Amino acid sequence: MSSLVHAAVTTDGVALLDVRRGRGRWQFLDPVGAELWSRVAAGESVEDAVEDLVRVWTLRGVDPSRVRPDLMRVAAELAKADLLVDARRPASRAAAPVVRFAGAARGTLLDQVAAQVGLAVALVLLRCLPIRFALAAARTATRLPGRTATIAEAERMHTAVRRATHGWPGRAACLEESLAMHLATALTGRRVRWVLGASFMPRNAHAWVEAEGAVIGQDAADRVWPYAAALQVERPN
């Protein structure tokens, strides 16, 4: 199983995150493409997987001369992107997480200092290096001593990171902001979960932080939830 390809699995399809290059590349597959990918990733040949799916759709009344070329095209695109491999999947959730919208929780001086340091490191990692370096730094941060952050502590750190972004050039998007929060929280002796995921309606990638099972600091205007997690960074039990 590849540790550099991650999958967000939903009823609407599968979103594959390839972190082997750049800032990470997403490939969205509809249910048919997802079934093809899952069969080949599990060890079935492309030819056998295509023919199996052609038979399935033929039984549903679809002309096989239309289905086969589409499946072969999808297979060729996945092969070109080197995505016909198995991928890591986060553990399934019992229920959708609670989403906490951004507020104005007042942080401590330590939170503010940690937020500045965390943001600086996150911006350097994500703007200057491939994303795999950011992932390595995030995983290293989980090994720092500390305990799981409470929702209130995580919300205070989110506010501190948001304020810190005002003093830096350029826009800090969800990826930069969430990584900064993950690193800054670790510097204060607490831990949160950093998550990268995707949604299908509309198709969109997102990054966020969770504490005590709740999603922290989402914008009130962003009602596209739930996103499905593809990659999670947290301290192992």
Salt bridges, closest charged atoms under 4 A:
ASP18 OD1 - ARG20 NE 2.73
ASP18 OD2 - ARG21 NH1 2.71
GLU35 OE2 - ARG39 NE 2.81
GLU44 OE1 - ARG39 NH1 3.61
GLU51 OE2 - ARG68 NE 2.95
ASP52 OD2 - ARG39 NH1 3.32
ASP52 OD1 - ARG55 NH2 2.26
GLU77 OE2 - ARG73 NH1 3.34
ASP82 OD2 - ARG20 NH1 2.90
ASP86 OD1 - ARG89 NH1 3.09
GLU153 OE2 - ARG147 NH2 2.57
GLU153 OE2 - ARG190 NE 2.98
GLU155 OE2 - ARG100 NE 2.81
GLU176 OE2 - ARG23 NH2 3.17
GLU177 OE2 - HIS158 NE2 3.14
GLU177 OE1 - ARG162 NE 2.49
GLU210 OE2 - ARG93 NH2 2.42
GLU210 OE1 - ARG193 NH1 2.91
ASP219 OD1 - ARG162 NH2 2.95
GLU234 OE1 - ARG193 NE 3.02
